[in-house]
Amino acid sequence: NLRPCSMQENNFNRKSLGGSSSQYKGVSQFRNKWRARFTFNGKEIHIGTFDTELEAAKAYDLTTESIHKNFQRKNYEQ
């Protein structure tokens, strides 16, 4: 039941780290708003700031969907 993948692709499927300000992966609290961002090929990509944590999680999912493809662990299932 194993699939061949790189270490980076395997990390796309990780859960949010414990102890962070958000329950969602790629989302953090920033100046009374919620920021969505991710790292790809060693570069940090800022998606945007949002009023709610859920909006930021949905934006993260939509943005990373084309990059992570079938290795993505979604924050929010619609």
C-alpha positions, 0 to 999 in steps of 0.5 A: 500500500505504499506509493512512490513519492519524494519527501516534499510530496510526502510532506504535502500530506501532513496534518497541521502541526500541534501548538500552532495558532490554527487548527488548519494546515497553512493558516496562522493568526496575523494581526487580528486576521488569519494568514494563509501561506505555504512553502514550495521549492524552498520559497514561501508563497503568501496567499492572503489574509482573511477575516476568518480562519475557515476562509483562510483554510479554504483559500489554502486548499484551492491554491495548493490543489494544483500544486500538490495534486493527489498528495494533498491533505485538504483542510476543509471538505466542501 
